[in-house]
Amino acid sequence: MDDAAIGDYLRITGQVQGVGFRPFLYQLAQQLALTGWVRNVGGEVVLVIFGRAADRAACCRRLIDEAPALAQPQLQRCQPIRWQRAERLAGGRLAADRFTILPSRPRQRIGAIQLPPDRHCCDACRRELLDPRNRRYRYPFINCTQCGPRYTLITALPYDRASTTMADFPLCAVCQAEYQRPSDRRFHAEPLACPTCGPQLRYQPLHPIATPADRDIKSADVAAAAGPSAVALRATVIALRAGAIVAVRGVGGYHLLCDARNAAAIERLRQRKPRPDKPLAVMFPEQGDDRLALLRRDLIPTADEASQLCSPARPIVLCRRRRDATLAPNIAPGFDEVGALLPYSPLHHLLLDDFGSALVATSGNLGGAPVITEPDVATQQLASVADALLHHNRPIVRPADDALYRRIAGQLRPLRHGRGTTPLPLSLPMPLPYPILACGGHMKATLALAWHNRVVISPHLGDLDRVEGLQRFDQVARDLQQLYRVTARTLLCDCHPDYGSRRWAAAQGLPIQLVQHHHAHAAALYGESREGGDWLIFTWDGSGYGSDGRIWGGETLYGRPAAWQRLATLRPFRLPGGEQASRQPWRSALALCWESGSALPAHHHRWLSAADTALLQQAWRRALNAPISHAVGRLFDAAAVLLDLVTDTTFEGQGPMRLETVAATREAGERHRKTACQPLPLYYDAPATPDINASSVPPRLMIDWAPLLHDLCDATRSVADRAWCFHQRLALTIAAVATTLRTIGYPFETVGLSGGVFQNRLLTEQSVAALTQAGFRVRLPEQIPGNDAGIAFGQVITALAIATTSVHAHA
């Protein structure tokens, strides 16, 4: 080869680590008779190729068009390179007759790193898993370049075996040969393992129901797949069939599993966890051509729900339950949807296949604490819940709960990101002046690390009420910065002084930028759209620290990030007991009745004794622990109580979810009935004026909720009809507010709906219909959850808008 020979130097970014991209490039170079080398450089891939110009051009085209399914390559640079230069860059290891994968280098450009998410067990590995002739037959940690854990086991980048928790498992000779053989499907598969050299399972019984006899454990499968994992798997399945609850260590933490058709086992799980009412997720075995044959016996997934269930992320998807379903009724008591998912790890496939039926699969934690990842912690904390534990010895670096999706307004939308979907990388419309870390809210916490023109959203971290939650929050905050090699210079957090995320930020010794809660909700929706212009956005939820110190949650904001005007809100009312109202929704019902002068419903004595009611009302009148609220979420709570659907609640959103379920029965079964519903009355709060030019203070429309009380207490109508009209009147009111504001001179065409209230499918779809009929273009969250899980992203968009405005102001 002449030293002056010219080749191509390519720099490739995007999702190119942990997805088999270097082996793919190796094989592509072989097909095109190209020589050269490829290596990981931080979060990028550098490719150098020599050969005929036509073949090099074909390589540049095919590395994008034919990339592995999980890869998302972006060709950032392609420039000529001389042989001598390429040889020097390769450290003298450039051969004239072959293509080589060179050792990785940690150096990276800012913004280059892409951390791959965990992926489900691919079809090729699943076939090997079930093939008695394969040496990995029934091995619960089988994987290849196209599947297996990534985010939960990577300790550093670039992504090589030495930078994962698998570094503690030296490869056996056979696995080493597969790892080094270019033609092998496991060529450079970093989590590679087999029964000889890889992780193993360990079964730990805690109660007699989960202690099978030795004779019961012996089976043909155990004999064919000898080893501790086979015995542990068999013992687990026997325990589950006996009605036991087993805590199983999976990819991102422990699940609590039990028979989804055994109502007694589920009731024990609910009592022990404790989780008395909240719906439980169900994992179904794969079966049939579309993998969903068993699931369809109990649920009715739509086409897009079915597609999402089978996607590489394998999230939980809410699906409608069949009337003839054989799942235990207490899986989701009072609800017509069940959160379903398919097995995503080889361990789950084996358990579900052997068990032969659906299993409840709920997070292995206690009382809202983060999911448990460590065996010793699981043994200590889950001993009061589980009858047995199934451990494994592959370390979990960081936790990852399952992602959750729901179909709303004709599209599947994330309610929670987690395993398989995070870390979620998004691009920003303009670069940031310096790196920032957004700390989000307090409930459904997430973090967002942003630098240059990139932002990365963390998995769901749960609520920050507990010490364990704050410790996990701190771990992930530090972890993200270490992995991406980005150090935040400013922290963004919510205005609420008591949020755990804000307290954490205050202890870090960095500059803090506060972002109002509902401004962040609006900015998150605006930021993911990239549409531009001034919008009107309804940000409805259960609470949020307002700019005036009140509890907001029924806001209508106009403008754009960092320049929102609050043009409308819900008529205020005092909440007796403050934060207690979120757990005792009868407090919201009392507040609305007292505020409007309405008579209490006949069944109010079940909420509180007459004497206690009198004392509470006296405190309410004196504004003692009775903060002012504008929250629509509390309005939904009150409606559920007034319809006698709930009194106290054991999980967030229980009342609104029951209200929607009941209303949906009217929607589905009484479409022929035409109940006349009108929007709620609107009025201006003094001293505002409807003339937007008359004052620098914009007029503020107030939504009067009082007429809803008459509807809700009208015993001449069915509960379903009253619940349906409650939703419809609010939807019509949204359209009325938008129409009124446009009429008085605010120029906008786009109306957005954001905040936890719009997880309600019925309300959202009715609102979209009413707004569309009024001539507005409607936007809903698509990539970012509309609930508080989207607050961190909204904080980033706000900070970007402020920075951009500052730059323009000084230009």
C-alpha positions in Angstrom: 0.0 0.0 0.0 1.4 3.4 -1.0 1.9 5.8 1.9 0.1 8.4 -0.1 -3.1 6.4 -0.5 -6.2 8.3 0.5 -9.0 6.9 2.6 -11.9 8.3 4.6 -11.9 9.4 8.2 -15.4 9.3 9.7 -16.6 10.6 13.1 -20.0 9.0 14.1 -22.1 10.1 17.0 -25.6 9.3 18.2 -26.6 5.9 19.8 -23.5 3.9 18.7 -22.4 2.4 22.0 -23.8 -0.8 23.4 -25.7 -1.6 20.3 -23.2 -3.8 18.3 -22.2 -0.9 16.1 -18.4 -1.6 15.9 -19.0 -5.3 15.0 -21.5 -4.2 12.4 -18.9 -1.8 10.9 -16.4 -4.7 10.9 -18.7 -6.9 9.0 -19.6 -4.1 6.6 -15.9 -3.5 5.9 -15.4 -7.2 5.2 -18.3 -7.2 2.7 -16.9 -4.2 0.8 -13.3 -5.4 1.0 -12.2 -2.3 2.9 -9.2 -2.0 5.2 -8.7 0.3 8.1 -9.9 0.4 11.7 -12.6 1.5 14.1 -12.6 2.4 17.7 -14.7 3.9 20.4 -13.5 7.4 21.4 -15.6 8.3 24.4 -19.2 8.4 23.3 -18.3 8.5 19.6 -17.1 6.0 17.0 -14.2 6.8 14.8 -13.9 4.9 11.5 -11.1 4.9 9.1 -11.5 3.1 5.8 -9.3 2.5 2.7 -10.4 0.9 -0.6 -12.1 1.8 -3.8 -13.9 5.2 -3.8 -17.2 3.5 -4.7 -16.9 1.0 -1.9 -16.0 3.7 0.6 -19.1 5.7 -0.5 -21.2 2.6 -0.2 -19.9 2.1 3.4 -20.8 5.7 4.3 -24.3 5.2 3.0 -24.9 1.7 4.5 -23.6 2.5 7.9 -26.7 4.7 8.3 -29.2 2.8 6.3 -28.4 -0.7 7.6 -27.3 0.0 11.1 -28.3 -2.4 13.9 -31.9 -2.0 15.0 -30.9 -0.4 18.3 -28.4 2.0 16.8 -29.1 5.6 15.9 -25.9 6.7 14.1 -25.3 10.3 13.0 -22.4 10.9 10.6 -20.8 14.1 11.9 -17.7 14.2 9.8 -16.2 12.6 6.7 -12.9 13.8 5.4 -9.9 12.5 3.5 -7.1 10.9 5.4 -3.7 9.7 4.2 -2.4 6.2 5.1 0.5 7.6 7.1 -1.8 9.7 9.2 -4.3 6.8 9.8 -1.4 4.6 10.8 -0.2 7.1 13.3 -3.6 7.5 14.8 -3.9 3.8 15.1 -0.6 3.6 17.1 1.1 1.7 14.3 -1.5 -1.0 14.2 -2.8 -0.3 10.8 -2.6 -3.4 8.5 -2.7 -3.2 4.8 -4.7 -6.4 4.3 -7.4 -6.3 7.0 -9.8 -4.2 9.0 -9.3 -4.0 12.8 -11.3 -3.1 15.9 -8.9 -1.0 18.0 -9.0 -0.6 21.8 -11.3 2.2 23.0 -10.1 5.5 24.2 -11.8 7.6 26.9 -11.3 11.0 25.3 -14.6 12.6 24.1 -15.9 15.8 22.8 -18.4 17.7 25.0 -21.9 16.5 24.1 -20.7 13.3 22.3 -21.6 10.6 24.8 -24.8 8.6 24.4 -25.5 6.1 27.2 -27.6 3.2 25.9 -30.7 2.0 27.7 -31.4 -1.6 28.8 -33.0 -3.7 26.1 -35.2 -6.8 26.1 -34.0 -10.3 25.3 -33.8 -10.5 21.5 -35.4 -13.3 19.4 -32.1 -14.9 18.6 -31.1 -15.2 22.2 -34.6 -16.4 23.1 -34.3 -19.2 20.6 -31.0 -20.2 22.1 -32.4 -19.9 25.6 -35.0 -22.6 24.8 -32.8 -24.9 22.7 -31.6 -27.9 24.7 -28.7 -28.4 22.3 -27.3 -24.9 23.1 -24.7 -24.4 25.8 -26.7 -21.5 27.1 -29.9 -23.5 27.4 -32.1 -21.9 30.1 -29.3 -19.7 31.2 -31.0 -16.6 32.7 -28.3 -14.1 31.7 -28.0 -14.8 28.0 -27.4 -11.7 25.8 -25.7 -10.5 22.7 -24.8 -7.2 21.0 -28.5 -6.5 20.3 -29.9 -7.1 23.8 -29.4 -7.2 27.5 -28.6 -4.7 30.2 -26.7 -1.5 29.5 -27.7 1.5 31.6 -28.0 -0.6 34.8 -24.5 -2.2 34.5 -22.3 0.4 32.8 -19.8 2.0 35.3 -18.0 4.3 32.8 -17.7 5.2 29.2 -16.5 4.2 26.6 -18.6 1.1 26.7 -16.3 -1.9 27.1 -16.5 -4.9 29.3 -14.0 -3.5 31.8 -16.4 -0.6 32.3 -19.3 -2.7 33.3 -20.2 -4.8 36.4 -19.3 -7.9 34.2 -15.7 -7.0 34.7 -15.8 -9.2 37.8 -16.8 -12.3 35.6 -13.7 -13.3 33.5 -14.8 -14.9 30.3 -14.2 -18.6 29.9 -12.3 -19.8 26.8 -15.4 -20.5 24.8 -17.0 -17.1 25.5 -13.6 -15.4 24.9 -13.5 -17.0 21.5 -17.0 -15.8 20.7 -16.1 -12.3 21.9 -13.1 -12.2 19.6 -14.6 -13.9 16.5 -15.8 -11.2 14.0 -18.4 -13.5 12.4 -20.0 -14.3 15.8 -23.2 -12.7 16.9 -21.5 -12.0 20.3 -18.4 -10.3 18.8 -17.6 -7.6 21.3 -20.9 -8.2 23.3 -19.7 -6.6 26.5 -22.1 -8.3 29.0 -21.3 -11.7 27.5 -21.7 -14.7 29.9 -22.5 -18.4 30.0 -23.3 -20.9 32.8 -19.5 -21.6 33.2 -18.3 -18.0 33.7 -21.3 -15.8 34.3 -23.6 -14.8 37.1 -25.9 -17.3 38.8 -29.2 -17.3 40.7 -29.7 -18.0 44.4 -33.0 -18.9 45.9 -33.7 -17.8 49.5 -36.9 -19.2 51.2 -38.3 -17.2 54.1 -41.6 -19.0 55.0 -42.7 -22.7 54.7 -45.0 -21.9 51.8 -42.0 -21.1 49.7 -39.7 -24.0 50.8 -40.3 -26.8 48.3 -39.1 -30.3 49.0 -36.0 -31.5 47.2 -38.0 -34.1 45.3 -40.2 -31.3 43.9 -37.3 -29.4 42.6 -35.9 -32.2 40.5 -37.1 -32.1 36.8 -35.9 -32.7 33.3 -35.2 -29.0 32.8 -33.0 -28.9 36.0 -31.1 -31.9 34.8 -30.6 -30.5 31.3 -29.5 -27.1 32.6 -27.4 -28.2 35.6 -26.2 -25.6 38.1 -27.5 -23.4 40.9 -29.5 -21.2 38.6 -31.6 -24.1 37.3 -32.4 -25.3 40.9 -33.2 -21.7 42.0 -35.5 -21.2 39.0 -37.4 -24.4 39.7 -37.8 -23.6 43.4 -39.2 -20.2 42.5 -41.8 -21.5 40.1 -42.9 -24.2 42.7 -43.3 -21.4 45.3 -45.3 -19.2 43.0 -47.6 -22.1 42.1 -48.2 -22.6 45.8 -49.4 -19.1 46.2 -46.2 -17.6 47.5 -44.9 -14.0 47.0 -41.4 -14.0 45.6 -39.1 -11.0 45.4 -37.1 -11.4 42.2 -34.0 -9.4 41.4 -34.2 -8.4 37.7 -32.4 -5.9 35.5 -33.0 -2.6 37.4 -34.1 -3.9 40.8 -36.4 -6.3 42.6 -40.0 -7.1 41.6 -42.6 -8.7 43.9 -44.2 -11.6 41.9 -47.3 -13.7 42.7 -50.0 -15.5 40.7 -52.1 -13.0 39.0 -55.1 -15.3 39.2 -54.8 -16.0 42.9 -56.9 -13.4 44.7 -55.7 -14.6 48.1 -52.0 -14.3 47.2 -52.7 -10.8 45.8 -54.5 -9.8 49.0 -51.6 -10.9 51.1 -49.3 -8.9 48.9 -51.5 -5.8 49.3 -51.6 -6.2 53.1 -47.9 -6.7 53.5 -46.5 -4.1 51.1 -48.8 -2.2 52.0 -50.6 -1.3 48.8 -54.4 -1.8 49.6 -55.9 -0.2 46.5 -53.4 0.9 43.9 -53.5 -1.2 40.7 -50.8 -3.8 40.2 -48.9 -4.4 37.0 -49.2 -7.9 35.4 -46.5 -9.7 33.3 -47.8 -12.1 30.7 -45.9 -14.9 29.0 -45.1 -14.5 25.4 -47.2 -16.8 23.2 -48.5 -16.8 19.7 -47.3 -15.2 16.4 -47.8 -11.7 17.9 -46.5 -12.7 21.4 -49.8 -11.6 22.9 -52.1 -14.6 22.7 -52.2 -15.1 26.4 -52.5 -11.4 27.1 -55.5 -11.1 24.8 -57.4 -13.6 26.8 -57.6 -11.0 29.6 -57.1 -7.7 28.0 -58.1 -5.8 24.8 -55.0 -3.9 23.5 -55.4 -1.5 20.6 -53.0 -1.9 17.7 -50.6 0.8 19.0 -50.8 -0.6 22.6 -49.9 -4.0 21.2 -47.0 -2.5 19.3 -45.7 -0.7 22.3 -45.9 -3.9 24.5 -43.7 -5.6 22.0 -41.2 -2.7 21.5 -37.6 -3.1 22.6 -38.3 -1.0 25.7 -40.9 -3.5 26.9 -42.7 -0.9 29.1 -45.9 -1.3 31.1 -48.9 -0.3 28.9 -52.4 0.3 30.3 -54.9 -1.8 28.5 -58.6 -2.3 28.8 -59.7 -5.5 30.7 -62.0 -8.0 29.1 -65.3 -8.6 30.8 -64.6 -12.3 30.9 -61.0 -11.9 32.1 -59.7 -14.5 34.5 -57.3 -12.2 36.3 -58.1 -11.8 40.0 -60.5 -8.9 40.5 -58.3 -7.3 43.2 -55.4 -6.7 40.7 -57.0 -3.3 39.8 -60.1 -3.0 42.0 -62.6 -0.5 40.7 -60.7 0.1 37.5 -61.3 -1.1 33.9 -57.6 -0.9 32.9 -54.7 -3.2 33.8 -51.0 -2.3 33.4 -49.5 -5.1 31.3 -46.0 -5.9 30.2 -44.2 -8.7 28.6 -41.0 -10.5 29.9 -37.9 -8.5 28.9 -35.0 -10.4 30.5 -34.2 -14.0 29.9 -34.9 -14.6 33.6 -38.4 -13.3 33.3 -39.0 -15.4 30.1 -38.0 -18.6 32.0 -40.1 -17.8 35.0 -43.2 -16.9 33.0 -42.8 -19.8 30.6 -42.4 -22.3 33.4 -45.2 -20.8 35.4 -47.4 -20.9 32.3 -49.6 -18.0 33.3 -49.6 -14.3 34.2 -47.8 -13.0 37.3 -48.3 -9.8 39.2 -45.0 -7.8 38.9 -44.9 -4.8 41.2 -41.9 -2.8 42.4 -39.9 -4.4 45.2 -40.1 -1.6 47.7 -42.0 -0.5 50.8 -44.4 2.4 51.0 -43.2 4.5 48.1 -39.5 4.1 48.8 -37.2 3.6 45.8 -37.0 0.1 44.2 -34.5 -2.1 46.0 -31.5 -3.3 44.1 -29.2 -5.0 46.6 -29.7 -8.5 48.0 -28.8 -7.7 51.6 -31.2 -4.8 51.6 -33.9 -6.9 50.0 -33.5 -9.6 52.6 -33.8 -7.1 55.4 -36.6 -4.9 54.1 -38.7 -7.4 52.0 -38.7 -10.2 54.6 -42.0 -8.9 55.9 -43.5 -8.9 52.4 -42.1 -11.8 50.5 -42.2 -15.5 51.2 -39.0 -16.0 49.3 -36.3 -14.1 47.4 -34.6 -14.9 44.1 -31.3 -13.2 44.0 -28.5 -13.0 41.4 -24.9 -11.9 41.7 -24.7 -9.5 38.8 -24.4 -6.1 40.4 -26.9 -3.4 39.5 -25.1 0.0 39.3 -28.2 2.1 39.2 -31.9 1.4 39.6 -34.5 1.5 36.8 -38.2 1.1 37.3 -40.4 0.0 34.4 -41.6 2.7 32.1 -45.4 3.3 31.8 -47.6 4.4 28.9 -51.2 5.2 28.4 -53.2 5.8 25.2 -54.7 9.4 25.4 -56.3 11.3 22.5 -55.3 8.7 19.9 -51.7 8.3 20.9 -49.6 6.4 23.4 -48.1 8.9 25.8 -45.5 8.3 28.6 -46.7 8.6 32.2 -43.3 7.5 33.5 -39.9 6.9 31.8 -37.7 4.1 33.1 -36.0 0.9 32.1 -35.7 0.7 28.4 -36.5 4.3 27.7 -33.9 6.1 29.8 -31.6 7.9 29.9 -33.7 9.8 27.4 -31.6 12.1 25.2 -33.2 15.1 23.6 -31.8 18.0 21.6 -32.2 21.7 22.5 -33.1 24.3 19.9 -30.2 26.4 20.9 -27.0 25.8 23.0 -26.8 26.6 26.7 -24.0 28.8 27.8 -22.9 26.4 30.5 -24.0 22.9 31.9 -27.0 22.8 34.2 -28.7 20.2 36.3 -32.5 20.5 36.7 -33.8 18.9 39.9 -37.4 18.7 39.0 -40.2 18.5 41.6 -40.9 16.4 44.6 -43.4 13.8 43.4 -42.5 11.5 40.4 -39.0 13.0 40.6 -36.7 13.0 37.7 -33.4 14.8 36.9 -32.3 16.5 33.7 -28.7 17.1 32.9 -28.2 19.7 30.1 -25.2 21.0 28.3 -24.5 22.6 24.9 -27.5 21.7 22.9 -28.3 18.4 24.7 -30.5 17.3 27.6 -30.6 13.9 29.2 -33.6 12.9 31.3 -33.1 10.4 34.1 -35.3 7.4 34.9 -38.2 7.8 37.3 -36.8 8.3 40.8 -40.1 8.2 42.8 -41.1 10.6 45.5 -38.7 12.5 47.8 -40.6 12.2 51.1 -38.3 9.5 52.4 -34.6 9.5 53.2 -34.1 6.6 50.8 -35.6 8.6 48.0 -33.3 11.5 48.6 -30.3 9.2 48.7 -31.2 7.7 45.4 -31.8 11.2 44.0 -28.3 12.2 45.1 -26.8 9.0 43.6 -28.3 9.6 40.2 -27.5 13.3 40.2 -23.8 12.5 40.7 -23.9 9.5 38.5 -25.3 11.3 35.5 -22.5 14.0 35.7 -19.8 11.4 36.1 -21.0 9.2 33.2 -21.4 12.0 30.7 -18.3 13.8 32.1 -20.4 17.0 32.5 -20.2 19.1 35.6 -23.2 21.3 36.3 -22.4 24.9 37.1 -26.0 25.9 38.0 -28.9 24.0 39.6 -32.5 24.5 38.6 -35.3 23.7 41.1 -38.9 24.3 42.0 -39.9 27.4 44.0 -41.5 25.3 46.8 -39.3 25.7 49.9 -40.2 22.3 51.3 -39.5 20.2 48.2 -36.8 17.6 48.8 -35.2 18.4 45.4 -34.8 22.1 46.5 -33.4 21.2 49.9 -30.9 18.9 48.1 -29.9 21.7 45.7 -29.4 24.2 48.6 -26.8 21.8 50.1 -24.7 21.6 47.0 -23.0 25.0 47.2 -23.8 25.9 43.6 -25.9 28.8 42.2 -29.6 28.0 42.1 -32.2 29.2 39.7 -35.8 28.9 40.7 -38.5 28.0 38.2 -42.2 28.2 39.1 -43.9 24.8 39.0 -46.6 25.6 36.4 -44.2 27.6 34.3 -42.1 24.5 34.1 -45.2 22.4 33.1 -45.9 24.8 30.3 -42.3 25.1 29.2 -41.9 21.3 29.0 -44.8 21.0 26.6 -43.7 24.1 24.6 -40.0 22.9 24.5 -40.7 19.4 23.1 -42.9 20.9 20.3 -40.4 23.3 18.7 -43.4 25.1 17.2 -42.6 28.7 18.4 -44.9 31.7 18.8 -47.2 32.5 21.7 -49.3 29.7 23.1 -52.1 29.4 25.6 -51.4 26.4 27.9 -53.7 25.0 30.6 -51.5 23.6 33.4 -53.9 21.7 35.7 -52.7 19.5 38.6 -53.1 19.0 42.3 -50.7 21.5 43.7 -47.7 23.8 43.0 -46.2 26.7 44.8 -47.5 29.8 43.1 -45.7 33.1 42.6 -48.1 34.7 45.1 -47.4 32.0 47.8 -50.8 30.3 47.2 -51.4 26.7 45.9 -51.8 26.8 42.2 -53.1 24.1 40.0 -55.8 25.5 37.7 -53.7 27.8 35.6 -54.1 29.2 32.1 -50.7 30.6 31.0 -50.2 32.7 27.9 -46.9 33.4 26.1 -43.7 31.3 25.9 -41.0 30.0 28.3 -39.7 32.6 30.7 -42.5 35.0 29.6 -45.7 33.4 30.8 -48.7 35.5 31.8 -51.3 34.0 34.2 -54.5 34.9 32.4 -57.0 32.6 34.1 -57.3 30.3 37.1 -59.7 28.3 39.1 -61.8 30.2 41.7 -59.8 29.9 44.9 -60.9 28.0 48.0 -59.3 27.2 51.4 -58.2 23.7 52.0 -58.8 22.6 55.6 -55.7 20.7 56.7 -53.6 21.8 53.8 -51.5 19.0 52.4 -53.7 16.4 54.3 -56.3 17.1 51.7 -54.3 15.1 49.1 -54.8 11.9 51.3 -58.2 12.8 52.7 -60.2 14.1 49.8 -63.3 14.7 51.9 -61.4 17.8 53.1 -61.7 19.2 49.6 -65.4 18.3 49.5 -66.0 20.1 52.7 -64.0 23.1 51.5 -66.1 23.5 48.4 -69.4 23.2 50.3 -68.4 25.7 52.9 -66.9 28.1 50.3 -70.1 28.1 48.2 -72.6 27.9 51.1 -73.9 24.6 49.8 -75.5 22.1 52.1 -73.3 19.1 53.0 -74.4 15.8 51.4 -76.4 13.3 53.5 -73.5 10.9 53.8 -71.0 13.5 55.1 -71.2 12.1 58.6 -69.1 9.2 57.3 -66.2 11.6 56.7 -66.0 13.1 60.2 -68.1 13.3 63.3 -70.4 16.4 63.8 -68.2 17.7 66.6 -65.0 17.3 64.6 -66.6 18.8 61.5 -67.6 21.9 63.6 -64.0 22.3 65.0 -62.5 21.9 61.5 -64.9 24.5 60.0 -64.0 26.9 62.8 -60.3 26.5 62.0 -61.1 26.9 58.3 -63.0 30.1 58.9 -60.0 31.5 60.8 -57.7 30.4 58.0 -55.7 28.1 60.4 -53.8 25.5 58.4 -56.2 26.2 55.6 -54.1 27.6 52.7 -55.8 29.0 49.6 -55.8 26.7 46.6 -56.6 27.0 42.9 -55.9 23.3 42.2 -58.2 21.5 39.7 -56.8 18.2 41.1 -58.5 18.9 44.5 -61.7 19.7 42.5 -61.5 16.1 41.1 -60.9 14.8 44.6 -64.0 16.5 45.9 -66.1 15.3 43.0 -65.1 11.6 43.7 -66.1 12.1 47.4 -69.4 13.8 46.6 -70.3 10.9 44.3 -69.4 8.5 47.2 -66.6 6.9 45.2 -63.9 7.4 47.8 -63.5 9.0 51.2 -59.8 8.5 52.1 -57.2 7.5 49.6 -54.1 5.3 49.8 -52.4 6.5 46.6 -52.1 9.7 44.6 -54.8 10.2 42.1 -57.1 7.4 43.4 -60.2 9.6 43.5 -59.8 11.1 40.0 -59.0 7.7 38.6 -62.2 6.3 40.1 -64.2 9.3 38.8 -62.9 8.8 35.3 -63.6 5.0 35.4 -67.2 5.6 36.4 -67.6 8.4 33.9 -66.2 6.2 31.1 -68.9 3.6 31.8 -71.5 6.3 30.9 -69.4 7.3 27.9 -69.3 3.7 26.6 -72.8 2.6 27.5 -75.0 5.6 27.2 -73.8 7.4 24.1 -77.3 7.7 22.8 -78.2 9.9 25.7 -77.7 13.6 25.2 -77.1 15.3 28.5 -77.1 19.1 28.2 -73.8 20.3 29.6 -72.6 23.9 29.7 -69.3 25.5 30.4 -68.7 26.9 33.9 -69.3 30.6 34.5 -66.3 32.9 34.0 -65.7 36.2 35.7 -62.8 38.7 36.1 -61.2 39.1 39.5 -61.2 42.6 40.7 -59.8 45.1 39.8 -59.0 43.6 36.4 -60.8 44.9 33.3 -61.6 43.0 30.1 -59.8 45.7 28.1 -56.2 44.4 27.8 -54.9 47.8 26.9 -56.4 49.6 29.9 -53.8 48.4 32.4 -50.3 46.9 32.6 -51.9 44.2 34.7 -53.6 41.7 32.4 -57.2 40.7 33.3 -57.5 37.3 35.0 -60.4 35.1 34.3 -61.8 33.1 37.2 -63.4 29.7 36.6 -66.4 29.4 39.0 -66.6 25.7 40.1 -69.7 26.3 42.3 -72.3 25.0 39.7 -70.6 21.7 39.7 -71.8 21.0 43.2 -75.4 21.1 42.1 -74.7 18.6 39.4 -72.7 16.3 41.6 -75.4 16.2 44.3 -78.3 15.7 41.9 -79.6 12.3 43.1 -82.1 12.2 40.2 -79.3 11.3 37.8 -77.0 8.3 37.8 -73.6 8.5 39.3 -72.1 7.7 35.9 -74.0 10.5 34.2 -73.0 13.0 36.9 -69.3 12.0 36.6 -69.4 12.2 32.8 -71.0 15.7 33.0 -68.3 16.8 35.5 -65.6 16.0 32.9 -67.6 17.5 30.0 -68.3 20.8 31.7 -64.6 21.2 32.5 -63.7 20.4 28.9 -66.2 22.9 27.6 -64.9 25.5 30.1 -61.3 25.0 28.7 -62.7 25.9 25.2 -64.7 28.8 26.6 -61.6 30.3 28.4 -59.5 30.0 25.2 -62.3 31.5 23.1 -62.8 34.4 25.5 -59.1 35.2 25.7 -58.8 35.2 21.9 -61.8 37.4 21.6 -60.4 40.1 23.9 -57.3 40.3 21.8 -54.7 37.7 22.8 -53.2 36.4 19.6 -52.7 32.6 19.6 -53.6 29.6 17.6 -52.1 26.8 19.7 -53.6 25.6 23.0 -51.6 23.2 25.1 -52.8 20.9 27.9 -50.2 19.9 30.5 -50.1 18.8 34.2 -51.2 15.6 36.0 -54.9 16.3 35.6 -54.5 15.6 31.8 -53.5 12.1 32.4 -57.2 11.7 32.6 -58.1 10.3 29.2 -61.7 11.3 29.2 -61.1 14.9 30.2 -58.3 15.3 27.7 -60.2 13.8 24.8 -63.3 15.9 25.6 -61.1 19.0 25.8 -59.3 18.3 22.6 -62.7 17.9 20.8 -64.1 21.1 22.3 -60.9 23.1 21.4 -60.7 21.7 17.9 -64.3 22.5 17.3 -63.6 26.1 18.4 -60.8 26.4 15.8 -57.7 25.9 17.9 -54.7 23.7 17.2 -54.2 21.5 20.3 -50.8 20.2 21.6 -50.3 17.4 24.2 -47.2 15.9 25.7 -45.6 13.2 23.5 -42.1 12.4 24.6 -42.1 14.0 28.1 -44.7 13.0 30.7 -47.2 15.7 31.3 -47.2 15.1 35.1 -44.4 16.2 37.5 -42.0 13.8 35.8 -41.7 16.5 33.1 -40.9 19.3 35.5 -37.1 18.9 35.2 -37.2 19.2 31.4 -39.4 22.3 31.7 -36.9 23.8 34.0 -34.2 23.3 31.4 -36.3 24.9 28.7 -37.0 27.9 31.0 -33.3 28.3 31.7 -32.5 28.1 28.0 -35.1 30.8 27.2 -33.7 33.1 29.9 -30.2 32.6 28.6 -31.2 33.2 25.1 -33.1 36.4 26.0 -30.1 37.6 27.9 -27.8 37.0 24.9 -30.2 38.9 22.6 -30.5 41.7 25.1 -26.7 42.3 25.1 -26.3 41.8 21.4 
